[in-house]
């Protein structure tokens, strides 16, 4: 059961990273192609908040809770921290790399800056409210 929970957590971690990275790519692509949905306030806010959490953790030298929980469950399952199941190893290899810590710091802070710059250059928009007309209210022609 603990191995399954560890695999589930690394799956959530991969989904989190994918949302932020793919979301940024789609925002750029949508900006160029004129897609209106990329300016959705909820999408853009969640995207910014998710990246801000990563940047905050990096600046404060906080280990990602998802990594901590995954490792905790792997230890309880008697597994290596990279996972023993095929799925666990596959998902783990998608987002974890062996590199000096400064590489990740530069990457996180650089990508966070990019997200913020994109937010400024291509800001989200609230849905415009339409004016209520007499026909919207079901009124007949005004005499």
Residue frames as a rotation matrix with the C-alpha (Angstrom) as fourth column:
UNK 1
0.565 0.825 0.000 0.00
0.825 -0.565 0.000 0.00
0.000 0.000 -1.000 0.00
UNK 2
0.449 -0.452 -0.771 2.82
0.180 -0.799 0.574 2.45
-0.875 -0.396 -0.278 0.84
UNK 3
-0.645 -0.695 0.319 4.50
0.415 0.031 0.909 1.84
-0.642 0.719 0.268 -2.51
UNK 4
-0.117 0.713 0.692 1.22
0.972 -0.061 0.228 2.62
0.204 0.699 -0.686 -4.26
UNK 5
0.776 0.400 -0.487 0.87
0.540 -0.821 0.186 5.86
-0.326 -0.408 -0.853 -2.27
UNK 6
-0.074 -0.888 -0.454 4.44
0.145 -0.460 0.876 6.83
-0.987 -0.001 0.163 -3.19
UNK 7
-0.708 -0.135 0.694 3.70
0.677 0.152 0.720 6.17
-0.202 0.979 -0.016 -6.89
UNK 8
0.336 0.914 0.228 0.48
0.931 -0.359 0.066 8.18
0.142 0.190 -0.972 -6.59
UNK 9
0.619 -0.159 -0.770 2.33
0.300 -0.857 0.418 11.12
-0.726 -0.490 -0.483 -5.06
UNK 10
-0.538 -0.837 -0.097 5.02
0.193 -0.235 0.953 11.11
-0.820 0.494 0.288 -7.75
UNK 11
-0.394 0.505 0.768 2.18
0.915 0.139 0.379 11.02
0.085 0.852 -0.517 -10.29
UNK 12
0.723 0.631 -0.282 0.65
0.672 -0.737 0.074 14.13
-0.161 -0.243 -0.957 -8.70
UNK 13
0.161 -0.773 -0.614 4.12
0.153 -0.595 0.789 15.72
-0.975 -0.221 0.022 -8.73
UNK 14
-0.735 -0.392 0.553 4.50
0.559 0.111 0.822 15.03
-0.384 0.913 0.137 -12.47
UNK 15
0.127 0.868 0.481 1.03
0.966 -0.217 0.137 16.47
0.223 0.447 -0.866 -13.09
UNK 16
0.671 0.060 -0.739 1.97
0.433 -0.841 0.324 19.62
-0.602 -0.538 -0.590 -11.13
UNK 17
-0.342 -0.893 -0.292 5.17
0.116 -0.348 0.930 20.14
-0.933 0.284 0.223 -13.12
UNK 18
-0.620 0.161 0.768 3.36
0.778 0.249 0.576 19.40
-0.098 0.955 -0.280 -16.40
UNK 19
0.496 0.868 -0.038 0.63
0.864 -0.497 -0.079 21.94
-0.088 0.006 -0.996 -15.61
UNK 20
0.502 -0.352 -0.790 3.18
0.104 -0.882 0.459 24.68
-0.858 -0.313 -0.407 -14.97
UNK 21
-0.558 -0.828 -0.046 5.52
0.025 -0.073 0.997 23.93
-0.829 0.556 0.061 -17.90
UNK 22
-0.599 0.404 0.691 2.90
0.801 0.318 0.508 22.99
-0.015 0.858 -0.514 -20.49
UNK 23
0.478 0.805 -0.351 0.68
0.807 -0.561 -0.187 25.82
-0.348 -0.194 -0.917 -19.26
UNK 24
0.096 -0.534 -0.840 3.47
-0.036 -0.845 0.533 28.34
-0.995 -0.021 -0.100 -19.92
UNK 25
-0.857 -0.419 0.300 4.04
0.231 0.208 0.950 26.94
-0.460 0.884 -0.081 -23.41
UNK 26
-0.246 0.858 0.452 0.30
0.968 0.190 0.166 27.09
0.057 0.478 -0.877 -24.18
UNK 27
0.479 0.358 -0.801 0.08
0.480 -0.871 -0.102 30.67
-0.735 -0.336 -0.590 -22.91
UNK 28
-0.417 -0.709 -0.568 2.83
-0.193 -0.542 0.818 31.71
-0.888 0.451 0.089 -25.33
UNK 29
-0.883 0.104 0.458 1.31
0.451 0.458 0.766 29.75
-0.130 0.883 -0.451 -28.20
UNK 30
0.061 0.998 0.005 -2.16
0.991 -0.060 -0.121 31.09
-0.121 0.012 -0.993 -27.44
UNK 31
0.177 -0.098 -0.979 -0.84
0.200 -0.971 0.133 34.63
-0.964 -0.220 -0.152 -27.22
UNK 32
-0.787 -0.553 -0.275 0.63
-0.187 -0.211 0.959 34.31
-0.588 0.806 0.063 -30.72
UNK 33
-0.867 0.454 0.206 -2.44
0.440 0.503 0.744 32.55
0.234 0.735 -0.636 -32.15
UNK 34
-0.689 0.595 0.413 -4.98
-0.541 -0.802 0.252 34.79
0.481 -0.050 0.875 -30.39
UNK 35
-0.308 0.586 -0.750 -6.58
0.533 0.759 0.374 32.11
0.788 -0.284 -0.546 -28.20
UNK 36
0.062 0.424 0.903 -8.89
-0.475 -0.784 0.400 33.80
0.878 -0.454 0.153 -25.73
UNK 37
0.844 0.379 -0.380 -8.90
0.099 0.587 0.804 31.02
0.527 -0.716 0.458 -23.11
UNK 38
0.007 -0.924 -0.383 -5.24
0.810 0.230 -0.540 31.66
0.587 -0.306 0.750 -22.23
UNK 39
-0.666 -0.193 0.721 -6.33
-0.130 -0.921 -0.366 34.93
0.735 -0.338 0.588 -20.62
UNK 40
0.426 0.837 -0.344 -8.76
0.170 0.299 0.939 33.17
0.888 -0.459 -0.015 -18.27
UNK 41
0.177 -0.345 0.922 -8.21
-0.770 -0.631 -0.089 34.66
0.613 -0.694 -0.378 -14.81
UNK 42
0.779 0.165 0.605 -8.60
-0.556 0.627 0.546 31.32
-0.289 -0.762 0.580 -12.99
UNK 43
0.854 -0.515 0.072 -6.16
0.480 0.727 -0.491 29.49
0.200 0.454 0.868 -15.24
UNK 44
0.235 -0.815 0.529 -3.58
0.111 -0.518 -0.848 32.27
0.966 0.258 -0.031 -15.09
UNK 45
0.364 -0.052 0.930 -3.96
-0.849 -0.429 0.309 32.77
0.382 -0.902 -0.201 -11.33
UNK 46
0.921 -0.008 0.389 -3.54
-0.187 0.867 0.461 29.08
-0.341 -0.498 0.797 -10.58
UNK 47
0.687 -0.709 0.160 -0.56
0.537 0.347 -0.769 28.93
0.490 0.614 0.619 -12.94
UNK 48
0.143 -0.623 0.769 1.12
-0.313 -0.765 -0.562 31.89
0.939 -0.161 -0.305 -11.22
UNK 49
0.547 0.130 0.827 0.38
-0.835 0.009 0.551 30.61
0.064 -0.991 0.114 -7.71
UNK 50
0.976 -0.185 0.113 1.76
0.174 0.980 0.094 27.15
-0.128 -0.073 0.989 -8.50
UNK 51
0.360 -0.896 0.262 5.00
0.526 -0.038 -0.850 28.63
0.771 0.443 0.457 -9.82
UNK 52
0.208 -0.238 0.949 5.18
-0.590 -0.804 -0.072 31.10
0.780 -0.545 -0.308 -6.92
UNK 53
0.904 0.129 0.407 5.03
-0.407 0.547 0.732 28.18
-0.129 -0.827 0.547 -4.48
UNK 54
0.732 -0.679 0.063 8.02
0.657 0.678 -0.330 26.55
0.181 0.283 0.942 -6.20
UNK 55
0.110 -0.699 0.706 9.99
0.178 -0.685 -0.706 29.82
0.978 0.204 0.049 -6.16
UNK 56
0.497 0.145 0.855 9.12
-0.737 -0.449 0.505 30.43
0.457 -0.882 -0.116 -2.49
UNK 57
0.981 -0.138 0.136 10.24
0.046 0.848 0.528 26.93
-0.188 -0.512 0.838 -1.53
UNK 58
0.465 -0.857 0.223 13.52
0.729 0.227 -0.645 27.46
0.502 0.462 0.731 -3.39
UNK 59
0.096 -0.409 0.907 14.22
-0.195 -0.902 -0.386 30.87
0.976 -0.140 -0.166 -1.84
UNK 60
0.471 0.189 0.862 13.38
-0.858 -0.129 0.497 29.59
0.205 -0.974 0.101 1.66
UNK 61
-0.585 -0.738 -0.338 15.32
-0.684 0.672 -0.284 26.34
0.436 0.065 -0.897 1.08
UNK 62
-0.056 0.691 0.720 12.21
-0.746 0.450 -0.490 24.25
-0.663 -0.565 0.491 1.75
UNK 63
-0.964 -0.211 0.162 12.07
-0.072 0.793 0.604 20.75
-0.256 0.571 -0.780 0.29
UNK 64
-0.468 0.829 -0.307 8.99
-0.694 -0.130 0.708 20.14
0.547 0.545 0.636 -1.82
UNK 65
-0.227 0.453 0.862 6.37
-0.832 0.370 -0.414 18.44
-0.506 -0.811 0.292 0.37
UNK 66
0.782 0.520 -0.343 5.49
-0.623 0.637 -0.454 16.09
-0.018 0.569 0.822 -2.49
UNK 67
0.114 -0.837 -0.534 9.10
-0.424 0.445 -0.789 14.85
0.898 0.317 -0.304 -2.58
UNK 68
-0.646 -0.336 0.685 9.17
-0.747 0.092 -0.659 14.47
0.158 -0.937 -0.310 1.20
UNK 69
0.196 0.822 0.536 5.91
-0.820 0.437 -0.371 12.50
-0.539 -0.366 0.759 1.25
UNK 70
0.731 0.026 -0.682 6.97
-0.532 0.649 -0.545 10.29
0.429 0.761 0.488 -1.64
UNK 71
-0.292 -0.932 -0.216 10.26
-0.456 0.334 -0.825 9.44
0.840 -0.142 -0.523 0.06
UNK 72
-0.474 0.201 0.857 8.45
-0.860 0.103 -0.500 8.81
-0.189 -0.974 0.124 3.36
UNK 73
0.586 0.787 0.196 6.10
-0.699 0.612 -0.369 6.29
-0.410 0.079 0.909 1.76
UNK 74
0.505 -0.495 -0.707 8.95
-0.450 0.548 -0.705 4.65
0.737 0.674 0.054 -0.17
UNK 75
-0.607 -0.724 0.326 10.85
-0.638 0.200 -0.743 4.12
0.473 -0.660 -0.584 3.10
UNK 76
-0.168 0.637 0.752 7.71
-0.829 0.322 -0.458 2.65
-0.534 -0.700 0.474 4.72
UNK 77
0.833 0.486 -0.266 7.35
-0.544 0.629 -0.556 0.35
-0.103 0.607 0.788 1.69
UNK 78
0.388 -0.780 0.491 11.01
0.087 0.561 0.823 -0.69
-0.918 -0.276 0.285 1.95
UNK 79
0.730 -0.067 0.680 11.75
0.683 0.098 -0.724 0.76
-0.019 0.993 0.117 -1.49
UNK 80
-0.517 -0.856 -0.007 14.54
0.835 -0.505 0.218 2.90
-0.190 0.107 0.976 -2.88
UNK 81
-0.266 0.425 -0.865 13.67
0.169 -0.863 -0.476 6.58
-0.949 -0.272 0.158 -3.16
UNK 82
-0.745 -0.004 -0.667 13.46
-0.616 -0.379 0.690 6.32
-0.256 0.925 0.280 -6.97
UNK 83
0.300 0.953 0.054 10.78
-0.885 0.299 -0.357 3.65
-0.356 0.059 0.933 -6.73
UNK 84
-0.617 -0.490 0.616 10.74
-0.307 0.870 0.385 -0.04
-0.725 0.048 -0.687 -7.49
UNK 85
0.250 0.763 0.596 7.71
0.453 0.452 -0.768 -0.28
-0.855 0.463 -0.233 -9.73
UNK 86
-0.368 -0.336 0.867 7.94
0.929 -0.088 0.360 0.43
-0.044 0.938 0.344 -13.43
UNK 87
0.463 0.655 0.597 5.48
0.659 -0.705 0.263 3.30
0.593 0.272 -0.758 -13.14
UNK 88
0.870 -0.165 -0.464 7.25
0.320 -0.526 0.788 4.77
-0.374 -0.834 -0.405 -10.11
UNK 89
-0.132 -0.990 0.042 10.64
0.602 -0.046 0.797 4.72
-0.788 0.131 0.602 -11.86
UNK 90
-0.253 0.102 0.962 9.18
0.934 -0.235 0.270 6.13
0.253 0.967 -0.036 -15.07
UNK 91
0.731 0.615 0.297 7.37
0.504 -0.779 0.373 9.02
0.460 -0.123 -0.879 -13.38
UNK 92
0.686 -0.543 -0.484 10.32
0.351 -0.335 0.874 9.73
-0.637 -0.770 -0.040 -11.11
UNK 93
-0.281 -0.881 0.381 12.70
0.780 0.022 0.625 9.90
-0.559 0.473 0.681 -14.08
UNK 94
0.206 0.443 0.872 10.50
0.881 -0.472 0.032 12.52
0.426 0.762 -0.488 -15.78
UNK 95
0.794 0.255 0.552 11.03
0.079 -0.943 0.322 15.21
0.603 -0.212 -0.769 -13.15
UNK 96
0.839 -0.539 0.080 14.08
-0.165 -0.111 0.980 14.30
-0.519 -0.835 -0.182 -11.08
UNK 97
0.758 -0.652 0.009 17.60
0.096 0.099 -0.990 14.85
0.645 0.751 0.138 -12.39
UNK 98
0.530 -0.697 -0.483 21.07
0.776 0.169 0.608 14.51
-0.342 -0.697 0.630 -10.95
UNK 99
0.200 -0.446 0.872 22.54
0.504 -0.716 -0.482 18.03
0.840 0.536 0.082 -11.13
UNK 100
-0.798 -0.512 -0.319 24.10
0.550 -0.399 -0.734 20.52
0.248 -0.761 0.599 -8.73
UNK 101
-0.112 0.816 -0.568 21.60
0.888 -0.174 -0.425 22.38
-0.445 -0.552 -0.705 -6.57
UNK 102
-0.459 -0.118 -0.881 22.45
-0.032 -0.988 0.149 25.75
-0.888 0.097 0.450 -8.17
UNK 103
-0.990 0.133 0.049 21.17
0.066 0.127 0.990 24.43
0.126 0.983 -0.134 -11.53
UNK 104
-0.273 0.947 -0.172 17.72
0.911 0.311 0.269 23.92
0.308 -0.083 -0.948 -10.03
UNK 105
-0.084 0.191 -0.978 17.83
0.629 -0.751 -0.201 27.29
-0.773 -0.632 -0.057 -8.27
UNK 106
-0.805 -0.262 -0.533 18.63
-0.216 -0.707 0.673 29.08
-0.553 0.657 0.513 -11.54
UNK 107
-0.869 0.492 0.059 15.96
0.301 0.430 0.851 27.06
0.393 0.757 -0.522 -13.36
UNK 108
-0.124 0.872 -0.474 13.20
0.992 0.109 -0.059 27.69
0.000 -0.477 -0.879 -10.81
UNK 109
-0.098 0.047 -0.994 13.95
0.387 -0.918 -0.081 31.38
-0.917 -0.393 0.072 -10.39
UNK 110
-0.913 -0.273 -0.303 14.39
-0.174 -0.410 0.895 31.88
-0.368 0.870 0.327 -14.14
UNK 111
-0.699 0.710 0.084 11.16
0.538 0.444 0.717 30.08
0.472 0.546 -0.692 -14.98
UNK 112
-0.012 0.684 -0.730 9.33
0.935 -0.252 -0.251 31.96
-0.356 -0.685 -0.636 -12.22
UNK 113
-0.456 -0.238 -0.857 10.57
0.027 -0.967 0.254 35.24
-0.890 0.093 0.447 -13.68
UNK 114
-0.996 0.087 -0.011 9.38
-0.004 0.074 0.997 34.12
0.088 0.993 -0.073 -17.11
UNK 115
-0.329 0.929 -0.169 5.91
0.911 0.359 0.200 33.33
0.247 -0.088 -0.965 -15.75
UNK 116
0.038 0.302 -0.953 5.74
0.645 -0.736 -0.207 36.76
-0.764 -0.606 -0.223 -14.09
UNK 117
-0.743 -0.371 -0.558 6.97
-0.170 -0.702 0.692 38.55
-0.648 0.608 0.458 -17.23
UNK 118
-0.865 0.480 0.146 4.41
0.358 0.385 0.850 36.69
0.352 0.788 -0.505 -19.34
UNK 119
-0.082 0.860 -0.503 1.71
0.982 -0.017 -0.188 37.72
-0.171 -0.509 -0.844 -16.87
UNK 120
-0.162 -0.060 -0.985 2.70
0.198 -0.980 0.027 41.37
-0.967 -0.190 0.171 -17.37
UNK 121
-0.852 -0.291 -0.435 3.03
-0.333 -0.340 0.879 41.21
-0.404 0.894 0.193 -21.17
UNK 122
-0.598 0.698 -0.393 -0.03
-0.158 0.377 0.912 39.02
0.785 0.608 -0.116 -21.74
UNK 123
-0.862 0.196 0.468 -2.30
-0.495 -0.120 -0.860 39.74
-0.112 -0.973 0.201 -18.76
UNK 124
-0.710 0.703 0.040 -5.38
0.704 0.711 -0.006 37.72
-0.033 0.024 -0.999 -17.90
UNK 125
-0.800 0.534 0.273 -8.73
-0.408 -0.818 0.406 39.34
0.440 0.213 0.872 -18.47
UNK 126
-0.675 0.699 0.236 -11.95
0.003 0.323 -0.946 39.12
-0.737 -0.638 -0.220 -16.58
UNK 127
-0.519 0.591 0.618 -14.99
0.854 0.331 0.401 38.21
0.033 0.735 -0.677 -18.57
UNK 128
-0.966 0.196 0.170 -16.70
-0.169 -0.973 0.158 41.37
0.197 0.124 0.973 -19.75
UNK 129
-0.508 0.861 -0.024 -20.18
0.485 0.263 -0.834 41.83
-0.712 -0.435 -0.551 -18.34
UNK 130
-0.724 0.315 0.614 -22.84
0.539 -0.297 0.788 42.64
0.430 0.902 0.045 -20.87
UNK 131
-0.866 0.485 0.122 -25.39
-0.492 -0.785 -0.375 45.35
-0.086 -0.385 0.919 -20.43
UNK 132
-0.605 0.746 0.278 -28.89
0.565 0.648 -0.510 44.12
-0.560 -0.152 -0.814 -19.63
UNK 133
-0.938 0.345 -0.042 -31.41
-0.256 -0.606 0.753 45.05
0.235 0.717 0.656 -22.30
UNK 134
-0.223 0.944 0.244 -35.17
-0.913 -0.114 -0.391 45.05
-0.341 -0.310 0.887 -22.26
UNK 135
0.364 0.368 -0.856 -35.25
-0.717 0.698 -0.005 41.95
0.595 0.615 0.517 -24.43
UNK 136
-0.639 -0.630 -0.442 -33.06
-0.144 0.662 -0.735 40.15
0.756 -0.406 -0.514 -21.88
UNK 137
-0.889 0.340 0.307 -35.71
-0.354 -0.084 -0.932 40.88
-0.291 -0.937 0.195 -19.28
UNK 138
-0.691 0.647 0.321 -38.46
0.712 0.687 0.147 39.59
-0.126 0.330 -0.935 -21.52
UNK 139
-0.262 0.601 -0.755 -40.06
0.097 -0.762 -0.640 43.01
-0.960 -0.242 0.141 -21.85
UNK 140
0.319 0.417 0.851 -42.11
0.910 0.117 -0.398 43.82
-0.265 0.902 -0.342 -24.89
UNK 141
-0.358 -0.467 0.809 -41.37
0.749 -0.661 -0.049 46.81
0.557 0.588 0.586 -27.05
UNK 142
-0.500 0.116 -0.858 -41.42
0.637 -0.622 -0.455 50.02
-0.587 -0.774 0.237 -25.11
UNK 143
0.254 0.701 0.667 -44.14
0.959 -0.274 -0.077 52.40
0.128 0.659 -0.741 -26.32
